[in-house]
Amino acid sequence: MFSTSMSFDGEETFLAEPARLFQQITDLDVIARAMPDIDSHETTSPTSMKAVARPSFGFFRGQLNVEVTLSDLDPPRSAKMTTHAVGMGIEFDVTSSLVVSAYGTGSKLVWQAQVGGLKGLIATLSGGLIRGATEQMITKTWSRIRDELGEGDESD
């Protein structure tokens, strides 16, 4: 059984300049398009949205109601994102920090994410299974952000 929080972090490089990258990673419509398995979303304020996801994890098939909130916005340098997801027999939170800086003619994004508040079925799964599924989602999300920026899979 896995019941503690799990941390993820990394660096991504982009061809886009920092202001453009920051705009994309804090645009709720872009976030909704970049997050895997989102069926629909609705912006509820300039810094929050609600979405419906249908994850394709082998251990969970069903609907998740997702709330995303942006905070501590410091354009074009940093932001925080809080995600709360709940569905039939599953609930979790993700708290992320995003820091953008100039990198050559483009930009670098240093990110950290903490997954916690695991309740229900997800809390009974192995940490390895959760980590693997989360890493796949992270990879897809950055790939989709690159697509939004017109960069495809290009990265340094």
C-alpha positions, 0 to 999 in steps of 0.5 A: 500500500502506498499512502505518503506523498511522492515528489517529481521534478525536472528541467525542460528547455524550450525554443520560446522566449521566457515571456511566451513560455510563461504565457502558455504554461499559465493559460488555462485553455492551454493547460486543459489541452496539454493535460492528458485525458481531459474531456472538457473544461470550464474556466471558473475565474482568471486563475482557476478551472474545472475539468472532466478527465477520463484517465486511461490508467490500467488501474482506474477507468472512470471519470475524474473531476479536476480543479486547477488553480494558479497562484503566486503568479510572477510573470514571466518568472514563476507560478504555482499550480494546485490540482485536486482530482476526485472520482469514484473511489479515488482522490488526490492532490498535486501541488506544482511550482514552475520557474522560467528563466532565459536559456540561450535564445529560448528558455528553461523551465524548472518544475517540481510537483508533489502528489499527495492526499491520496484517498481511496483506490489510489492509496492502495496501489504500489508507489511504483505503479503510481510513479510510472503512471504519473511520469507518463502523464508528465511526459505527455504534458510537456510534449503537448506544451511543445506542440502548443508552442509550435516546437514539436518534440524539439528540446535541448 
